[in-house]
Amino acid sequence: MSTEIEIIKKIAEHLGLAPEELDRNASLRDDLALGPLELNDLLDDLKSHFKVSFEPDEIAAVQTVNDLTSLIEDNLID
């Protein structure tokens, strides 16, 4: 399984969706209705699962599912 697919699967699982239901261009805040607490919960879950960490400025730039996927992939490489 590719890393991108694994990340999408984990995000969808956290949100209670099937991976194919998750629009990769969806806004985390507007389309998926994630408030600050829900977004923080999701980030904590992803950090724990993928063993990565994020800088506050990186998190601030995340707007969409694609942004989040890219952030995790970039941090896996580091």
Phi, psi and omega in degrees: 000135179289157180299318181300315180295321178297319179295313179301316180300317181291320178297312180300316179301315180298324182273356180076030180243161169280145181307324181288345178275346185273112177284121184292342177265003182293137174287131180297321183276312185278306185283322182261359175055040178271118174279180181303319181291317179294320178295317178298319176301313180298313180299318178298317179298315181291320178300316180294315183293315185264358178057050179235167173226156182234146173275149180306321181291331176292317181295320181299331182277349183282120180241326187236171175301318178300318178300316181294318177299314179297319179300314180293315179300317180297321181284336175291328182288322184296000000 
